Amino acid sequence: MGILQNTLTIEDAMNYFQVSESTIRRAIKSGKLKSYKLGQQRRIKPEWILEFESELIASAEAEGSEGYE
């Protein structure tokens, strides 16, 4: 049996998106970024980060925002 992949913290999400803690917490509170609470800390599965990122990209494309390729 292999080692399970770790879940991510809010700090990990901040580093990935290069945004502030409040930005990540707002995304969680609004339900746009899934998370769960483990003790006093929020945990985020890597696939939830990717889902959130895909939704951001789709939203930007729908609004006609220019993105980087």
C-alpha positions as CSV (number, residue, x, y, z in Angstrom):
1,M,0.0,0.0,0.0
2,G,1.5,3.4,-1.0
3,I,1.6,6.6,0.9
4,L,-1.5,8.8,0.4
5,Q,-0.8,12.1,-1.1
6,N,-0.9,14.9,1.4
7,T,-3.6,17.5,1.6
8,L,-2.7,21.1,1.2
9,T,-3.0,24.0,3.7
10,I,-4.2,27.5,3.1
11,E,-0.6,28.6,3.0
12,D,0.1,26.0,0.2
13,A,-2.9,27.5,-1.7
14,M,-1.6,31.0,-1.1
15,N,1.8,30.0,-2.5
16,Y,0.3,28.2,-5.5
17,F,-1.9,31.1,-6.6
18,Q,0.5,33.8,-5.2
19,V,-2.3,35.6,-3.4
20,S,-3.1,36.6,0.2
21,E,-4.6,34.5,2.9
22,S,-7.8,36.6,2.9
23,T,-8.2,35.9,-0.9
24,I,-8.0,32.1,-0.3
25,R,-10.3,32.3,2.8
26,R,-12.9,34.3,0.8
27,A,-12.8,31.6,-2.0
28,I,-13.4,29.0,0.7
29,K,-16.1,30.9,2.4
30,S,-18.0,31.5,-0.9
31,G,-17.8,27.8,-1.7
32,K,-15.7,28.4,-4.8
33,L,-12.7,26.5,-3.3
34,K,-13.6,23.3,-1.5
35,S,-12.0,22.5,1.8
36,Y,-12.6,20.7,5.1
37,K,-11.6,21.4,8.6
38,L,-9.2,19.1,10.5
39,G,-8.9,20.3,14.1
40,Q,-8.5,24.1,13.8
41,Q,-7.0,24.0,10.3
42,R,-8.4,24.0,6.8
43,R,-7.3,21.3,4.4
44,I,-7.6,21.3,0.7
45,K,-7.2,18.3,-1.7
46,P,-4.9,19.0,-4.6
47,E,-7.7,18.2,-7.1
48,W,-9.9,20.9,-5.5
49,I,-7.1,23.4,-6.2
50,L,-7.1,22.3,-9.8
51,E,-10.9,22.4,-10.1
52,F,-10.9,26.0,-8.7
53,E,-8.1,27.0,-11.1
54,S,-10.1,25.6,-14.0
55,E,-13.2,27.5,-13.0
56,L,-11.1,30.7,-12.7
57,I,-9.8,30.2,-16.2
58,A,-13.2,29.3,-17.7
59,S,-14.7,32.4,-16.0
60,A,-11.9,34.6,-17.4
61,E,-12.4,33.2,-20.9
62,A,-16.2,33.7,-20.7
63,E,-15.6,37.4,-19.8
64,G,-13.2,37.8,-22.6
65,S,-10.2,38.4,-20.4
66,E,-6.8,38.0,-22.0
67,G,-4.8,35.2,-20.4
68,Y,-1.3,33.9,-20.7
69,E,-0.7,30.8,-22.7
